[in-house]
Amino acid sequence: MIHYTHTSRILVALDCIIFGFDGEELSLLLIKRNFEPEQGKWSLMGGFLNENEDLEEAAHRILFNLTGIDNNYLEQLQTFGAVNRDPVERTISVVYYALINTQQQDLNAAKTHNASWISLRNKPDLIFDHDQMVKQALQQLRYKAALHAIGFELMPEKFTIPQLQKVYEAIYSKPLDRRNFSRKILSTDLLIDTGEKDTHSVTKKGKLYRLNTEKYHQYLTDYVSFFPELTLS
């Protein structure tokens, strides 16, 4: 059997930045470390790559084992490899970000792993270079949401246009014009009218829509700009 002569030990970790939306604001799923270094401090969800495991397979495993969350939007962000980023051993981290609608998840699954959903506005300081990871993930989310309609990953199965607008306002941290947003969304053919009304609304009972998944996948794969004007803001 052929072996490379390089003998240095370098660990490969995977860190998952999990963005959630509860109908009002963006949040992060963070975990309190129960081991040193930095025990008791806030951290992203993560773990190490197993020897016979692909990167994306490992990311899904870590996400599911720590939260019980599966079948969600997961995308590789970047690799962080500064020599001293981990004070224990030389560790390279491959970072993924995920999009979750927290209203459709079992919140108790996260609690059993000492994890909590924390508003992005109130994010505590994180260990190592995790703050930098979150900053870059948010930048990537804003870029991708303008081009590929991935904001729908944060929505429940049925939703109103105002509820969808709240997602994009949360992503970009600014208000959007209601009429322009509604007109733009309806022009994409991404919405299918369910014929139902939002019975939980305390004001006007808005139409409930569901996502046209075929059209959605076209926006994910084709060279189509979803909200190009948002990339300029």
Backbone torsions as a table, in degrees:
resi	resn	phi	psi	omega
1	MET	NA	136.1	-179.4
2	ILE	-85.0	137.1	176.3
3	HIS	-129.9	146.8	172.6
4	TYR	-75.7	152.7	-176.0
5	THR	-81.1	-13.5	-179.5
6	HIS	-66.8	124.7	-174.3
7	THR	-117.4	-0.8	-179.3
8	SER	-66.5	143.2	179.3
9	ARG	-90.5	117.6	176.4
10	ILE	-128.1	122.2	-179.0
11	LEU	-86.4	149.9	174.9
12	VAL	-116.2	118.1	177.8
13	ALA	-108.3	160.9	172.3
14	LEU	-125.8	127.6	177.2
15	ASP	-115.9	134.8	-176.4
16	CYS	-113.3	119.3	174.3
17	ILE	-93.3	110.4	-172.3
18	ILE	-107.5	106.2	176.6
19	PHE	-87.7	132.4	176.4
20	GLY	-122.6	158.0	175.9
21	PHE	-135.5	128.0	-175.6
22	ASP	-105.9	13.1	-177.6
23	GLY	102.7	-13.3	-178.2
24	GLU	-129.3	-43.0	-175.3
25	GLU	-149.3	163.0	175.9
26	LEU	-79.5	144.2	176.6
27	SER	-139.3	167.5	178.3
28	LEU	-119.2	143.0	173.8
29	LEU	-92.5	111.3	-176.5
30	LEU	-119.3	158.9	-176.6
31	ILE	-128.3	141.3	173.6
32	LYS	-84.1	119.9	-179.1
33	ARG	-65.5	134.9	179.4
34	ASN	-109.7	21.5	178.0
35	PHE	-149.8	161.1	177.5
36	GLU	-82.9	154.2	0.7
37	PRO	-80.2	165.5	177.7
38	GLU	65.1	31.1	178.1
39	GLN	-57.9	137.0	178.9
40	GLY	86.6	-4.1	179.8
41	LYS	-99.1	162.6	-176.7
42	TRP	-80.1	142.3	-175.8
43	SER	-144.2	159.0	168.0
44	LEU	-70.9	163.6	174.6
45	MET	-75.4	131.7	-177.9
46	GLY	-160.8	179.0	179.6
47	GLY	-178.3	-178.3	-176.5
48	PHE	-103.0	151.1	177.6
49	LEU	-73.5	131.0	174.6
50	ASN	-80.6	158.2	-172.7
51	GLU	-60.7	-39.6	-175.8
52	ASN	-108.2	47.3	-172.3
53	GLU	-135.5	134.2	172.1
54	ASP	-74.5	159.1	-176.9
55	LEU	-60.6	-50.0	-176.8
56	GLU	-67.0	-35.2	175.7
57	GLU	-61.1	-41.0	179.0
58	ALA	-66.2	-40.8	179.7
59	ALA	-62.0	-43.3	177.6
60	HIS	-64.6	-40.0	179.7
61	ARG	-62.2	-48.2	-178.3
62	ILE	-61.9	-44.8	-179.4
63	LEU	-61.6	-44.1	-177.9
64	PHE	-71.5	-44.2	-176.7
65	ASN	-64.6	-34.0	-176.8
66	LEU	-88.2	-22.5	-173.0
67	THR	-129.4	-19.4	-172.4
68	GLY	78.7	5.6	-178.5
69	ILE	-88.8	133.1	-179.4
70	ASP	-145.0	167.3	175.6
71	ASN	57.5	44.8	179.9
72	ASN	-117.7	172.4	177.0
73	TYR	-72.1	122.9	-177.8
74	LEU	-137.0	127.2	-177.0
75	GLU	-139.4	138.2	177.4
76	GLN	-71.4	133.6	-177.3
77	LEU	-97.7	-61.3	-172.5
78	GLN	-169.9	163.7	173.7
79	THR	-106.2	131.3	178.5
80	PHE	-109.0	121.3	-172.5
81	GLY	-137.1	25.9	176.3
82	ALA	-56.1	140.0	-172.8
83	VAL	-56.1	-42.3	-174.2
84	ASN	-105.5	25.1	-176.8
85	ARG	-67.6	-28.2	176.0
86	ASP	-118.3	122.4	-175.0
87	PRO	-72.5	-11.1	-176.4
88	VAL	-88.9	-55.8	-179.1
89	GLU	-143.6	159.9	175.9
90	ARG	-64.0	116.1	-175.1
91	THR	-134.3	126.3	173.4
92	ILE	-97.4	132.3	-179.5
93	SER	-111.8	125.7	172.2
94	VAL	-97.6	120.7	-170.2
95	VAL	-104.3	133.7	174.3
96	TYR	-118.8	154.3	169.2
97	TYR	-125.3	145.3	-177.0
98	ALA	-125.1	154.0	178.7
99	LEU	-120.3	126.6	-172.3
100	ILE	-132.5	136.2	167.1
101	ASN	-90.5	107.7	-172.5
102	THR	-67.5	-20.5	-179.5
103	GLN	-70.0	-17.4	-178.8
104	GLN	-108.7	14.8	-178.8
105	GLN	-113.5	156.7	175.8
106	ASP	-82.0	101.1	-176.3
107	LEU	-66.9	-23.6	179.5
108	ASN	-68.7	-27.6	179.3
109	ALA	-61.9	-40.3	178.2
110	ALA	-68.4	-40.3	-177.0
111	LYS	-63.0	-32.8	179.8
112	THR	-65.9	-18.8	178.1
113	HIS	-105.9	21.0	177.1
114	ASN	64.0	29.1	-179.4
115	ALA	-107.3	154.2	-178.2
116	SER	-143.3	146.4	171.0
117	TRP	-83.9	122.8	-178.4
118	ILE	-125.4	131.2	179.6
119	SER	-53.0	136.9	178.3
120	LEU	-59.2	-30.7	178.9
121	ARG	-66.3	-27.6	-176.2
122	ASN	-110.8	24.9	-176.8
123	LYS	-59.4	127.6	175.7
124	PRO	-76.6	169.4	173.2
125	ASP	-65.9	136.9	-177.6
126	LEU	-107.3	164.2	-176.9
127	ILE	-74.2	162.5	173.3
128	PHE	50.5	-128.3	179.7
129	ASP	-105.2	23.8	-175.6
130	HIS	-68.0	-29.9	176.2
131	ASP	-63.8	-40.6	177.9
132	GLN	-64.2	-38.5	178.0
133	MET	-61.3	-45.4	-178.9
134	VAL	-64.4	-42.2	179.2
135	LYS	-58.7	-45.3	-178.9
136	GLN	-71.8	-32.9	177.6
137	ALA	-66.3	-39.3	178.1
138	LEU	-65.7	-40.3	176.3
139	GLN	-61.0	-42.7	179.7
140	GLN	-68.0	-39.3	178.0
141	LEU	-60.8	-43.9	179.6
142	ARG	-64.3	-39.7	178.5
143	TYR	-66.2	-48.5	-176.9
144	LYS	-68.8	-35.3	-178.8
145	ALA	-66.1	-27.3	177.8
146	ALA	-76.3	-26.1	-174.0
147	LEU	-103.0	-31.5	-167.0
148	HIS	-128.0	14.0	172.7
149	ALA	59.9	24.8	-177.3
150	ILE	-72.5	-8.2	175.5
151	GLY	-57.9	-25.0	178.6
152	PHE	-63.9	-21.8	178.2
153	GLU	-64.3	-19.6	-179.6
154	LEU	-92.3	1.6	-175.8
155	MET	-98.4	154.0	170.6
156	PRO	-71.5	177.8	-176.7
157	GLU	-61.9	-38.8	178.1
158	LYS	-121.6	140.3	-173.9
159	PHE	-157.3	162.2	174.1
160	THR	-99.7	164.6	177.5
161	ILE	-63.8	-42.0	176.0
162	PRO	-59.4	-35.2	177.3
163	GLN	-66.3	-39.6	177.4
164	LEU	-65.1	-39.4	178.9
165	GLN	-60.6	-37.4	178.7
166	LYS	-60.9	-34.6	177.3
167	VAL	-60.7	-49.3	-176.7
168	TYR	-70.4	-31.5	174.9
169	GLU	-67.9	-34.7	177.7
170	ALA	-70.1	-40.4	-179.8
171	ILE	-63.6	-43.5	-174.5
172	TYR	-97.9	-0.5	177.4
173	SER	53.4	44.4	177.1
174	LYS	-161.2	154.1	177.9
175	PRO	-74.5	149.5	177.2
176	LEU	-118.9	147.2	-179.7
177	ASP	-65.4	126.1	-173.4
178	ARG	-62.1	-47.1	-176.1
179	ARG	-67.5	-44.1	179.5
180	ASN	-63.1	-40.4	-179.9
181	PHE	-64.2	-47.4	-178.9
182	SER	-60.5	-45.2	-179.4
183	ARG	-63.1	-42.1	-179.8
184	LYS	-64.6	-46.7	-177.7
185	ILE	-63.3	-44.2	-178.9
186	LEU	-65.9	-26.1	-179.0
187	SER	-77.4	-12.2	-176.4
188	THR	-83.6	-13.8	-174.7
189	ASP	63.4	21.6	178.7
190	LEU	-85.1	-14.2	-175.1
191	LEU	-104.7	137.9	173.9
192	ILE	-116.2	121.3	-179.6
193	ASP	-69.7	122.5	-179.3
194	THR	-81.8	-11.5	-175.2
195	GLY	79.0	6.2	-179.0
196	GLU	-107.9	164.0	176.9
197	LYS	-116.0	154.1	177.2
198	ASP	-77.7	97.8	-176.0
199	THR	-75.1	-12.1	-178.7
200	HIS	-87.6	-10.5	-178.9
201	SER	-70.4	138.3	179.9
202	VAL	-87.4	-10.6	178.2
203	THR	-113.4	-129.3	-179.6
204	LYS	-67.9	132.9	-179.0
205	LYS	-79.9	98.8	-176.9
206	GLY	-74.8	159.6	176.1
207	LYS	-66.6	141.5	174.4
208	LEU	-97.3	131.1	178.5
209	TYR	-117.0	163.5	167.2
210	ARG	-129.1	164.1	-173.8
211	LEU	-79.9	134.2	170.8
212	ASN	-78.3	96.0	-171.5
213	THR	-64.9	-33.4	179.1
214	GLU	-64.1	-46.0	179.0
215	LYS	-67.3	-36.0	179.8
216	TYR	-60.7	-45.6	-179.7
217	HIS	-66.2	-27.6	174.6
218	GLN	-65.4	-41.4	177.9
219	TYR	-67.1	-27.2	179.3
220	LEU	-76.1	-31.3	-171.3
221	THR	-108.3	-27.6	-178.6
222	ASP	-85.7	164.6	176.3
223	TYR	-85.3	72.8	-178.0
224	VAL	-122.8	132.2	176.0
225	SER	-91.1	124.4	-177.4
226	PHE	-80.3	-60.2	177.5
227	PHE	-130.7	68.8	-172.6
228	PRO	-59.9	-27.8	-178.4
229	GLU	-65.8	-23.1	179.8
230	LEU	-73.6	-22.7	178.4
231	THR	-71.0	-15.9	-178.9
232	LEU	-93.0	-6.6	-176.2
233	SER	-93.9	NA	NA
